[in-house]
Amino acid sequence: MSKSNGQTDVRLEEEERKEEQKQDLEHELPPADLSDGFEEKGTAANAAQAPPAESTAEAELQKLRAERDNLLDRLARSQAEFDNARKRAAKENADFREFAVADAARSLLPVIDNFNLALKNTTGSPEDFRKGIELIHKQLQDALQKMNVQRVPAKGEPFDPRVHEAIEVVESDEAPDNHVLEELQPGYRIKDRLLRPAMVRVAKGKSKG
């Protein structure tokens, strides 16, 4: 056997001997007891840093409940404010309507007074009675004008279905075709708002033949 082979055998024997010693030491060491307080350093540090999963979930749940309660409280406040604003607006509208009606009635009271005087004065001449009625009529027109009540133009005007109500269509040469021939009842409006349309007769050109 050569010299190199001898050295190789020596190294193999040494390695086998070391392996046997290692196995003997492992058999001799007792198993680790987890109850003796021994823990790996890295595991203990991680356990101390990470909070329990149940406590984290409970904290998140409490946070969500607080946010929910806050939103519900804000919603209730908003609804209460909206109801109060709606009630105030309704009261203001009612007060405004009452004020408008009262103001209109106040302007008509002098007209009623003059009507009463005219009815009591039955001993005068028919001409004086007529003049009194005409004066009351003028007073009533002035009161309506102060309330921005205007008469709808009718006779001689082009027929407008928005402000005129045609009662009859008459063949006539007294007015152009499709124009108001006669006003049967006046119409009135307040600015652009129609109170009632004017009842009219409408002219239609006579047919040739």
Secondary structure, DSSP 8 states (H G I E B T S, - for coil): --HHHHHHHHHHHHHHHHHHHHHHHHHHS----GGGT---HHHHHHHHHS--HHHHHHHHHHHHHHHHHHHHHHHHHHHHHHHHHHHHHHHHHHHHHHHHHHHHHHHHHHHHHHHHHHHH--SS-HHHHHHHHHHHHHHHHHHHHHTTEEE---TTSB--TTTEEEEEEEE-SSS-TTBEEEEEE--EEETTEEEE-EEEEEEE-----
